Amino acid sequence: MSGIIHDLRGGLGIIKNIAAFIEDDNEGNQALKKDIIKINRSVDFCELVLQNMKLFSDTNIRRFSNVLITKAVEDVFLLLERKMIDVNLTTDIYPKETSIYGDEGQIRQLFMNLIKNAGEAMPEGGVINVKSRIKNEFINITVSDTGIGISENRLNDIFDIRFTTKEKGWGIGLYIVQNIVEQLGGNIKVKSKLGVGTKFEIQIPVNKDAEND
């Protein structure tokens, strides 16, 4: 599978390079520019699908451990904060040592996608809050923002692989988040209000067998 994904990525890279050359040679052609944008979006979507395939096919190389939520969130925000103008991150993790038992790369990817989406929903700045509590043998995590929100009629589609609220790109990030949460034995819900913000609610079972990992 890895070899096939590698070869397909190489082909997509060639397509994108050719599109760039065509655009450079036809500067000022607005009709062609629109077509090039469509090509690039389609290539980006295919690359993300391949990324998703790789993420869930490499089960043999996953390393499971207790991953501290606080550290995972803070590390992810450090990677993203330069692109997030006037966006502040607040965390409320209790107990502070709360961890998720799973593959560290996947758990980081989960928070990466949620925090990145939250930041993109706040072009003028705002606050992202990550909260966690343990109740009834479940880790309850919320990731909320003060962004533009999502209309009620689109909430049912938010985890669809093609869902997006952005002018460019695709919403595969939330599709990946849902898959990771389900692989951890959990579930995810979303609440949103236009002009107020969006909140993702995640529930993951506590893995008692891994507490001393």
ZAPAGU-66645 format. One record per residue (C-alpha): residue number from 0; x, y, z. Coordinates in steps of 0.02 Angstrom, whole numbers. Example, Ala and Ser with C-alpha at 12.3 -4.5 7.8 and 13.67 -1.06 7.14 Angstrom:
2
SITE	nr	u	v	w
SITE	0	615	-225	390;
SITE	1	684	-53	357;
***
This chain:
213
SITE	nr	u	v	w
SITE	0	0	0	0;
SITE	1	139	123	45;
SITE	2	221	96	-125;
SITE	3	59	128	-218;
SITE	4	26	287	-118;
SITE	5	204	347	-152;
SITE	6	184	320	-341;
SITE	7	16	408	-345;
SITE	8	85	556	-249;
SITE	9	225	569	-377;
SITE	10	99	575	-519;
SITE	11	-2	709	-431;
SITE	12	155	811	-406;
SITE	13	189	806	-593;
SITE	14	11	863	-631;
SITE	15	30	1010	-511;
SITE	16	198	1061	-587;
SITE	17	128	1056	-764;
SITE	18	-20	1162	-708;
SITE	19	101	1289	-634;
SITE	20	200	1298	-796;
SITE	21	41	1323	-898;
SITE	22	-15	1462	-781;
SITE	23	154	1549	-793;
SITE	24	151	1541	-984;
SITE	25	-25	1613	-993;
SITE	26	-18	1752	-865;
SITE	27	-169	1864	-878;
SITE	28	-285	1731	-947;
SITE	29	-420	1736	-813;
SITE	30	-525	1594	-886;
SITE	31	-374	1479	-888;
SITE	32	-327	1535	-712;
SITE	33	-496	1475	-648;
SITE	34	-467	1305	-729;
SITE	35	-293	1295	-651;
SITE	36	-369	1331	-480;
SITE	37	-492	1187	-506;
SITE	38	-348	1071	-555;
SITE	39	-248	1120	-400;
SITE	40	-398	1096	-286;
SITE	41	-430	924	-360;
SITE	42	-247	875	-339;
SITE	43	-248	938	-159;
SITE	44	-404	835	-125;
SITE	45	-324	678	-199;
SITE	46	-166	706	-96;
SITE	47	-270	720	63;
SITE	48	-364	560	20;
SITE	49	-197	472	-1;
SITE	50	-140	544	165;
SITE	51	-297	475	244;
SITE	52	-269	303	165;
SITE	53	-91	299	230;
SITE	54	-145	354	403;
SITE	55	-265	209	422;
SITE	56	-170	74	326;
SITE	57	-6	81	423;
SITE	58	-77	-14	572;
SITE	59	82	-118	584;
SITE	60	191	32	627;
SITE	61	80	113	757;
SITE	62	154	128	931;
SITE	63	26	139	1070;
SITE	64	64	235	1229;
SITE	65	-16	354	1353;
SITE	66	-16	524	1267;
SITE	67	-39	675	1381;
SITE	68	-178	785	1314;
SITE	69	-97	946	1378;
SITE	70	68	910	1291;
SITE	71	-12	855	1128;
SITE	72	-119	1012	1119;
SITE	73	22	1132	1165;
SITE	74	143	1050	1041;
SITE	75	15	1063	901;
SITE	76	-22	1245	939;
SITE	77	163	1287	935;
SITE	78	169	1220	757;
SITE	79	16	1318	703;
SITE	80	23	1483	799;
SITE	81	126	1577	668;
SITE	82	-18	1557	545;
SITE	83	-148	1607	674;
SITE	84	-149	1796	692;
SITE	85	-222	1857	857;
SITE	86	-282	1682	904;
SITE	87	-260	1631	1086;
SITE	88	-262	1453	1153;
SITE	89	-330	1413	1326;
SITE	90	-330	1241	1405;
SITE	91	-428	1171	1551;
SITE	92	-371	991	1574;
SITE	93	-418	905	1737;
SITE	94	-336	802	1801;
SITE	95	-185	885	1720;
SITE	96	-104	715	1688;
SITE	97	-252	652	1587;
SITE	98	-191	548	1441;
SITE	99	-265	455	1293;
SITE	100	-200	281	1258;
SITE	101	-165	268	1072;
SITE	102	-43	305	933;
SITE	103	39	473	971;
SITE	104	45	523	788;
SITE	105	-141	495	766;
SITE	106	-186	586	926;
SITE	107	-80	735	874;
SITE	108	-165	730	704;
SITE	109	-334	735	790;
SITE	110	-293	894	886;
SITE	111	-198	967	737;
SITE	112	-351	957	625;
SITE	113	-472	1025	756;
SITE	114	-360	1170	808;
SITE	115	-315	1212	628;
SITE	116	-499	1216	579;
SITE	117	-539	1325	730;
SITE	118	-402	1448	683;
SITE	119	-463	1459	504;
SITE	120	-638	1498	568;
SITE	121	-569	1654	655;
SITE	122	-483	1761	521;
SITE	123	-496	1913	634;
SITE	124	-431	1822	787;
SITE	125	-516	1743	935;
SITE	126	-500	1607	1067;
SITE	127	-480	1419	1053;
SITE	128	-518	1323	1213;
SITE	129	-477	1140	1245;
SITE	130	-560	1066	1397;
SITE	131	-553	889	1468;
SITE	132	-638	800	1612;
SITE	133	-653	617	1662;
SITE	134	-829	556	1703;
SITE	135	-905	383	1711;
SITE	136	-750	298	1640;
SITE	137	-744	417	1491;
SITE	138	-626	558	1444;
SITE	139	-737	702	1389;
SITE	140	-646	828	1280;
SITE	141	-714	988	1204;
SITE	142	-626	1096	1076;
SITE	143	-717	1261	1051;
SITE	144	-685	1423	958;
SITE	145	-760	1597	944;
SITE	146	-763	1592	755;
SITE	147	-890	1619	618;
SITE	148	-988	1461	658;
SITE	149	-1075	1338	543;
SITE	150	-1256	1351	487;
SITE	151	-1375	1221	558;
SITE	152	-1417	1148	388;
SITE	153	-1234	1104	359;
SITE	154	-1197	1022	527;
SITE	155	-1256	851	466;
SITE	156	-1124	854	329;
SITE	157	-977	916	431;
SITE	158	-889	747	441;
SITE	159	-916	708	257;
SITE	160	-753	689	164;
SITE	161	-799	829	42;
SITE	162	-869	951	168;
SITE	163	-791	1124	175;
SITE	164	-836	1299	230;
SITE	165	-679	1372	154;
SITE	166	-659	1455	-15;
SITE	167	-518	1335	-56;
SITE	168	-473	1162	-3;
SITE	169	-576	1018	64;
SITE	170	-642	970	234;
SITE	171	-557	801	243;
SITE	172	-479	852	410;
SITE	173	-641	825	506;
SITE	174	-670	660	417;
SITE	175	-499	604	480;
SITE	176	-539	666	656;
SITE	177	-698	563	660;
SITE	178	-605	407	601;
SITE	179	-469	428	734;
SITE	180	-597	453	873;
SITE	181	-693	298	818;
SITE	182	-533	196	813;
SITE	183	-505	248	993;
SITE	184	-677	178	1033;
SITE	185	-755	349	1054;
SITE	186	-879	466	972;
SITE	187	-882	648	919;
SITE	188	-1021	777	906;
SITE	189	-1025	957	850;
SITE	190	-1125	1109	905;
SITE	191	-1116	1275	816;
SITE	192	-1201	1443	800;
SITE	193	-1169	1570	665;
SITE	194	-1074	1720	728;
SITE	195	-1041	1638	897;
SITE	196	-928	1489	867;
SITE	197	-912	1301	857;
SITE	198	-886	1166	988;
SITE	199	-829	987	958;
SITE	200	-871	863	1096;
SITE	201	-768	704	1102;
SITE	202	-796	556	1216;
SITE	203	-661	422	1229;
SITE	204	-665	274	1350;
SITE	205	-530	270	1483;
SITE	206	-412	125	1448;
SITE	207	-380	54	1622;
SITE	208	-267	-84	1556;
SITE	209	-147	50	1491;
SITE	210	-138	160	1646;
SITE	211	35	96	1690;
SITE	212	101	94	1511;
***
